[in-house]
C-alpha cells in the first residue's frame, strides 16, 4: 500500500497524537482508525459509534488471541 501526503489541521494532529499515545497507536494509525470509524459510521447510521469502534478494534486482534462469543443471555440462570 502506498502513501499520500495530505494537509491536516494542526489541532486534529495534536488530538491524534494524544489519543494515539493512550491507545498505543502511531499518529498515522490513529488517523487511519478515525477515518475507518467515520466511514463505517456513515455506512451504518443505525449503529452506535462505540459499537463500530469496538468492532473495528476486535477485527484487528490476532485470531489466536480471540475469545469465543458468549451471549449475555447464556450467562443468566
Residue pairs with C-beta under 8 A, 6 or more apart in sequence:
8 31
12 31
13 27
16 27
16 30
16 31
16 34
17 27
17 30
19 25
19 30
20 26
20 27
20 29
20 30
23 30
23 33
25 33
33 56
36 56
37 49
37 52
37 53
37 56
40 52
40 55
40 56
41 47
41 49
41 52
44 52
58 66
